[in-house]
């Protein structure tokens, strides 16, 4: 998986969870909780949907890596099957 592919999956899933979010307005390097009005259930649903879309397990200890789009993409790329 490339970084671009990971970001596409991340943003697609985010648009399903929070359809009111304009992905073109998201700064990939800024904490999503500072940019979006996601509650804890939205965030949990986003993480579960990323797992379902990619098949990549995301243990609770790694959730902090998903605070930004860049961090989430880096995680998915580094944990995707070769």
ZIVEN-V316067 format. One record per pair of residues at least 12 apart in sequence whose C-alpha atoms are under 7 Angstrom apart, sorted by the first residue. I is the first residue (numbers start at 1). J is the second residue. D is the distance in whole Angstrom. If there is no record, write none. Layout:
BEGIN
I|J|D ; I|J|D
END
This chain:
BEGIN
1|77|6 ; 1|80|6 ; 2|77|6 ; 3|73|6 ; 3|74|7 ; 3|77|6 ; 6|73|5 ; 6|76|6 ; 6|77|7 ; 7|69|7 ; 7|73|6 ; 10|50|7 ; 11|23|7 ; 13|46|7 ; 13|49|6 ; 13|50|7 ; 14|46|6 ; 17|42|6 ; 17|45|7 ; 17|46|6 ; 28|68|6 ; 28|69|5 ; 28|70|5 ; 29|68|6 ; 29|69|6 ; 29|70|6 ; 30|68|6 ; 31|67|5 ; 31|68|5 ; 32|67|6 ; 32|68|6 ; 56|79|7 ; 56|80|7
END
